Amino acid sequence: MTVVSRRKALCAAVALIGLALPGTAAAADFSGKTIEFTIPFTTGGGSDVWARFFAPLIAAELPGKPTIVVKNVGGGGSITGTNQFAARAKPDGLAILGTSASTQFPFMLDDPRVRYDYKNLIPIMLSPTGGVVYINPSLGVQGAKDIGKAKGKEMKYGSQGPTSLDLVPLLAFEILELDVKPVFGMPGRGEGRLAFERGEALIDYQTSSAYLRNVVPLVKANKAVPLFSWGTTNDKGEMVRDPTFPDLPHFEEAYVMAYGKKPSGPAYEAFKSFVIAGYAAQKPLFLPKGTSKDIIDTYVAAIDRVVKKPDFKDKAGDEIGEYTQHVGAAAERTFNVALNIEPSAKEWVKNWLKTKYNVKLGE
């Protein structure tokens, strides 16, 4: 499947939001129950913000109005917590998991640390998102057109790891020919932002939710300069601006602004593939395999009510960005399409990771 055809398939999946949601099965009752919402990241990053935004909204719509407690399990670029959930979670509706592209990418790249299999997880919601790259103003860069001024200047970047969601910015820095030195081992993107705030890192990136909450104040205080968003795709598979950041150029635009031509080559083709997998299917919500139909249907119906509330879009725009939430069958189909990475892009990235960062996957 080509990149364009995969994008068209993804767009078709997004169009399935209107699929009928289950409503005839008996609803599960969660009265007096506590639901553990595992987030395999530390506090402060985009996934944590996303989980804490949705947890009370979903709880209020589930029968019996249970308490949903977010459990942060950092480590391994999200692999540790996801491995634990896959091994221990019971299919009783009292354990749910939220992952990120930082969890998807190692699975897609055959990372030997991965012990989870997405075939054993049931996606019930999918939240697309975006992200913004920003830089320290001391480098003299005032926007995308000035990116060339940063060439040749060593910049540290706090990273969870080369096979985490940070794969996308690392590929972007490679394409832009910037001298970025990643410092791997950050438990979450929140720690990367803190390293930027302390001046230890001169360039950083955050997903939309964390950027809106934690980085916009830095921009307003002239402590950070936004460069570009990752952008999104339209129904023709073309890159367009992120609706949450309409005033920022997307990556391709930024490259043209900086260098006067469009990006090309294997790194860019791989970048486009992982942007789709990493952002169109950025934050899925799962139940464990074996969960009964009545529990699945109850969750899906509750989430559907959440996202259809008149004030949801305004609330979400302030917290996680203005993106369409995919629920039930649409979430499952979109997630499966997004994980269908092109073999050529996968092999190029694996070779690049081995050469540049000594990451050996599937060996």
Secondary structure, DSSP 8 states (H G I E B T S, - for coil): --HHHHHHHHHHHHGGGGS----SS-----TT-EEEEEESS-TTSHHHHHHHHHHHHHHHHSTT--EEEEEE---GGGHHHHHHHHHH--SSSSEEEE--HHHHHHHHTT-TT----GGGEEEEEEE---EEEEE-GGG---SGGGGGGGTT--EEEEES-TTSTTHHHHHHHHHHT--EEEEE--SSHHHHHHHHHTTS-SEEEEEHHHIIIIIHHHHHTTS-EEEEE--EE-TTS-EE--TT-TTS-BHHHHHHHHHSS---SHHHHHHHHHHIIIIIT-EEEEEETT--HHHHHHHHHHHHHHHHSTTHHHHHHHHT-S---EETHHHHHHHHHHT---HHHHHHHHHHHHHHH------
